[in-house]
Amino acid sequence: MKSIPASEERSTWSVGDLAARFGLETHVLRHWESMGLLSPARDGAGRRRYGSDDAFRVATIMRSKAAGMSLEQIRVLLDGGAYDRHVILEAHIADLEARMAEMEHSREMTRHALECRAHDIAACPNFRAHVQDIVDGKAGRGPTMAELLRLGSARPARQNDMHPM
């Protein structure tokens, strides 16, 4: 996010000004509006006018996307009245914990590779232990979000968006 000097602070911003403030393209803000994530006020000519609450929503969306949430999950996050809000958030926490565990495993694997004297790391018996779960077909499998909601569990499969931000 770009730092804006206090002298340039305003009470409202145009779509272009707010997009520039966050380093986004204007079409991203319009897309988020079409998804129900933003609902800016309009001036007398019908132009979008974003206030400080909108800026915090944009920051929340950006931080949530960086954490791996889909736009659908973010929509629920921003809707305090959503009936399944806690299920979605608990599922996201479980997803974050699983990804953090996977990253820790990857770091240990990389450390081993760095210190290993084998020329072909994939032939090293100790290194192979780091990827045995993948060879055995036990890694990366999990229930879908629909299955989790049906079962009442809180562990989603990772969801990806086709839209960039």
C-alpha positions in Angstrom: 0.0 0.0 0.0 1.3 3.4 -0.9 2.0 5.9 1.9 0.0 9.1 1.4 1.2 12.2 3.2 -1.2 13.8 5.6 -1.5 16.8 3.3 -3.0 14.6 0.6 -5.5 12.9 2.9 -9.1 13.3 1.9 -12.4 12.3 3.4 -13.4 10.5 0.1 -11.6 9.1 -2.9 -12.5 8.3 -6.5 -12.1 4.8 -7.8 -8.8 5.8 -9.4 -7.5 7.5 -6.3 -8.3 4.5 -4.1 -6.9 2.0 -6.5 -3.7 4.0 -6.8 -3.5 4.3 -3.0 -3.4 0.4 -2.8 -1.5 -0.2 -6.0 -4.5 -1.8 -7.7 -6.1 -1.5 -11.0 -9.5 0.2 -11.0 -11.2 -2.9 -12.5 -10.2 -4.8 -9.3 -12.3 -2.5 -7.1 -15.2 -2.6 -9.6 -15.0 -6.4 -9.5 -15.0 -6.5 -5.8 -18.0 -4.3 -5.8 -19.8 -6.6 -8.2 -19.0 -9.5 -5.8 -20.6 -7.6 -3.0 -17.3 -6.9 -1.1 -17.5 -3.1 -1.5 -20.4 -0.7 -1.8 -19.1 2.8 -2.2 -21.3 5.8 -2.0 -22.1 7.7 -5.2 -21.9 11.4 -5.8 -24.5 13.5 -7.6 -23.1 12.4 -11.0 -23.2 8.7 -10.0 -19.4 8.4 -9.6 -18.1 6.1 -6.9 -16.8 7.8 -3.7 -14.8 5.7 -1.3 -14.5 6.7 2.4 -12.2 5.5 5.1 -14.4 2.5 5.9 -14.0 1.4 2.3 -10.2 1.8 2.6 -10.2 -0.5 5.6 -12.4 -3.0 3.7 -9.9 -2.9 0.7 -7.1 -3.5 3.2 -9.0 -6.4 4.8 -9.6 -8.0 1.4 -6.0 -7.6 0.4 -4.7 -9.1 3.6 -7.2 -11.9 3.5 -6.3 -12.8 -0.1 -2.6 -12.8 0.8 -3.5 -15.3 3.5 -5.1 -17.5 0.9 -8.8 -16.8 1.3 -11.1 -16.9 -1.7 -13.3 -13.9 -2.6 -16.3 -16.1 -1.5 -14.7 -16.7 1.9 -13.9 -13.0 2.2 -17.5 -12.1 1.5 -18.5 -14.2 4.4 -15.8 -12.7 6.6 -17.1 -9.2 5.9 -20.7 -10.3 6.5 -21.1 -10.3 10.3 -24.6 -11.8 9.8 -23.6 -14.7 7.6 -25.0 -17.9 9.2 -21.9 -20.0 8.3 -19.3 -17.3 9.1 -17.7 -19.2 12.0 -17.5 -22.4 10.0 -15.7 -20.6 7.1 -13.3 -18.8 9.5 -12.6 -22.0 11.5 -12.0 -23.8 8.2 -9.6 -21.0 7.1 -7.7 -21.3 10.4 -7.3 -25.0 9.9 -6.2 -24.4 6.3 -3.6 -21.9 7.5 -2.3 -24.3 10.1 -2.0 -27.1 7.5 -0.2 -24.8 5.1 2.2 -23.6 7.9 2.9 -27.3 8.8 3.6 -28.0 5.1 5.9 -25.0 4.9 7.8 -26.1 8.0 8.2 -29.6 6.4 9.5 -27.9 3.3 12.0 -25.9 5.2 13.3 -29.0 6.9 13.5 -30.8 3.6 15.4 -27.8 2.1 17.8 -27.7 5.1 18.5 -31.4 4.6 19.1 -30.9 0.9 21.5 -28.1 1.6 23.5 -30.1 4.1 23.3 -33.5 2.3 26.4 -34.8 0.5 24.5 -36.8 -2.1 24.9 -35.6 -5.6 21.4 -36.7 -6.5 19.3 -35.6 -3.6 16.3 -37.7 -4.7 18.6 -40.8 -4.2 19.5 -39.9 -0.6 17.6 -42.3 1.7 17.3 -39.6 4.4 15.9 -37.1 2.0 13.5 -39.6 0.6 11.8 -39.7 4.0 10.8 -36.1 3.4 8.7 -37.0 0.3 7.6 -40.5 1.2 4.0 -39.3 1.9 3.8 -38.0 -1.7 5.2 -41.2 -3.1 2.6 -43.2 -1.1 -0.2 -40.9 -2.4 -1.1 -39.6 1.1 -0.2 -36.0 0.6 -2.5 -33.2 -0.7 -5.8 -35.1 -0.3 -8.6 -33.7 1.6 -12.3 -33.2 1.6 -13.9 -30.4 -0.5 -15.5 -27.4 1.2 -19.0 -28.8 0.3 -18.1 -32.1 2.0 -16.8 -30.3 5.1 -20.0 -28.2 5.4 -22.1 -31.2 5.0 -20.1 -33.1 7.6 -19.9 -30.1 9.9 -16.1 -30.3 9.9 -13.8 -27.3 9.7 -11.0 -28.4 7.3 -11.5 -27.1 3.7 -9.7 -27.9 0.6 -7.8 -24.8 -0.6 -9.9 -22.6 -2.9 -8.4 -20.6 -5.7 -9.8 -17.6 -7.5 -9.5 -17.1 -11.2 -9.5 -13.3 -10.7 -6.3 -11.6 -9.6 -7.1 -9.8 -6.3 
